[in-house]
Structure formats: structure tokens, C-alpha cells
Amino acid sequence: GDVRVSRVSARSAIRLRAEGRRQMSVLCADACALPFVRGSLGLVVAGNLLRHLREPAREHFLVEAGAVLAIDGRLLLIEDDPRARTPAESNYRRTLDLLADADPTRGAVLDLDAVLASMPDSLSPLAVDLCADNEEAMEDPSAPLRWLSSRGFATGTRFRELAIAVARDGMSYGRYRACVLRRTAGAGGLAP
């Protein structure tokens, strides 16, 4: 449904067709216990999911995603790039960090390189660093700050400094990074 995923996948030997959101169905499930037949999917996409999973759940998800993929199926991991290039991008990452402090289930910005460096032996990348800019406009850059303020998190120095920076420089999503893992016929994991 999302053209951004199509743009990233086009650089990674994954061919997708963007469909209208009306044609999408929604499934709520535990990422560490995916409700799909083993070996039945050609593609699993995890967009900004890994940052919400703490170890060992992150590793469990990677193993689980590999198990539901068919041979030669792909796992596309997408995460916000922690390296900001502009003050507006830096403001977004700082906001995510504050939101994670306020609600630990949200997860802070995650360094995809650190995830790849600590993956289980059965996992290895097929394509890494498929960077792209998030071209979606941020409708209301101050909305996350209002949320934090409404929950009593507007008293700290970090919040005050961020509010000043957002008023001055704005906020933008910026760049995200992606990598693709491929399942092989090996030991049931993902490999190049």
C-alpha cells in the first residue's frame, strides 16, 4: 500500500506493486509468533518495528520472520537513520528519544548497523544501506511535543531545548535505512 516501501524495494531486487490502501487488510499479531504457515510468504516488511522490540524479542522476531518466509523469500527491514543531516531531522530523532523515555514501548531510534552486527549466525544481509529520504510531509511538527507536555514531560531541560529547536528549525522525518535478508534452503534461517 505504501509507495515508499516500493521505492526502497526497487533498489533491492524486490519488485512490489503499490496498491490502494482500501485493498489492504489489517492483521494484529505478535511479531514473535507470526500467524502464518511456515515457508508460505515471499516477503515480510518490518518498518520501524525493530526499535520497539527489546532483546531477546528482536532476535525472536528475526528468527520468526525467517521461518514464515518461503525459500528465497525476503525480509525487508526499514528503520529511521539515526544520523541526522539537518537540524530539522535532528529534532525528529531527539523527539523520538524523548517519546521513548516517556513511553518505553515506543523505542528510540535504532542503529540498523548495530542490529546487523548482532544478528544470529543464521542471518546475514543480502542488501544493506538502501537509504532513501522520507518524502512524507510532517503535518504538525509540534504534535509530539504537545503529547509529551500533556503527560507531564514538559518540565525537563531536554524538552525545553527541543521545543526551542523545533520552533526555530522545524522537524522532518529525514532519511531512513533499509536492508534485505533472504531465506535459503539451509538451516531454516536467513542467509545471503
Disulfide bonds with the S-S distance in Angstrom:
none
